[in-house]
Amino acid sequence: MRPTIYLFGDSITEASFADGGWGAALANHFCRTLDVVLRGYSGYNTRWALKVLDRVFPTVGHDGAAAALPVAVTVFFGANDACLPDRYAAFQHVPLDEYKQNLHSIVSSL
């Protein structure tokens, strides 16, 4: 199995494999040496990211053995968390203190 880099984030990460995107450039740069795995979730905030963390970074591989640890992970959330609480996308808003704690929890779990 080749080493892996995970790109974990919101729609900015999801769109990173579009033409000229930073994810595509990263995959191109490391082609044939490691895998770049896209885990971008459009519309997600850090609260929702915590709910899918175990599925994004499984601890057991397909063969039942322990999954290999990635060599690098990007965590790119915040645009949806920062939605204003009194506007249309208020359901995506995450207060700053919770945002900080959520990021800490995501990074700690890695």
Secondary structure as the mmCIF struct_conf table of DSSP 4:
data_model
#
loop_
_struct_conf.conf_type_id
_struct_conf.id
_struct_conf.beg_label_comp_id
_struct_conf.beg_label_asym_id
_struct_conf.beg_label_seq_id
_struct_conf.end_label_comp_id
_struct_conf.end_label_asym_id
_struct_conf.end_label_seq_id
STRN STRN1 THR A 4 GLY A 9
BEND BEND1 ASP A 10 ASP A 10
HELX_RH_AL_P HELX_RH_AL_P1 SER A 11 GLU A 14
HELX_RH_3T_P HELX_RH_3T_P1 ALA A 15 PHE A 17
BEND BEND2 ALA A 18 ALA A 18
TURN_TY1_P TURN_TY1_P1 ASP A 19 GLY A 20
HELX_RH_AL_P HELX_RH_AL_P2 TRP A 22 HIS A 29
TURN_TY1_P TURN_TY1_P2 PHE A 30 THR A 33
STRN STRN2 ASP A 35 GLY A 40
TURN_TY1_P TURN_TY1_P3 SER A 42 GLY A 43
HELX_RH_AL_P HELX_RH_AL_P3 THR A 46 VAL A 56
BEND BEND3 PHE A 57 PHE A 57
BEND BEND4 THR A 59 THR A 59
STRN STRN3 VAL A 60 VAL A 60
TURN_TY1_P TURN_TY1_P4 HIS A 62 ASP A 63
BEND BEND5 GLY A 64 ALA A 65
STRN STRN4 ALA A 66 ALA A 66
HELX_LH_PP_P HELX_LH_PP_P1 ALA A 67 PRO A 70
BEND BEND6 VAL A 71 VAL A 71
STRN STRN5 ALA A 72 PHE A 76
TURN_TY1_P TURN_TY1_P5 ALA A 79 ALA A 82
BEND BEND7 CYS A 83 CYS A 83
TURN_TY1_P TURN_TY1_P6 PRO A 85 ASP A 86
BEND BEND8 ARG A 87 ARG A 87
TURN_TY1_P TURN_TY1_P7 TYR A 88 ALA A 89
HELX_RH_3T_P HELX_RH_3T_P2 ALA A 90 GLN A 92
HELX_RH_AL_P HELX_RH_AL_P4 LEU A 96 SER A 109
#
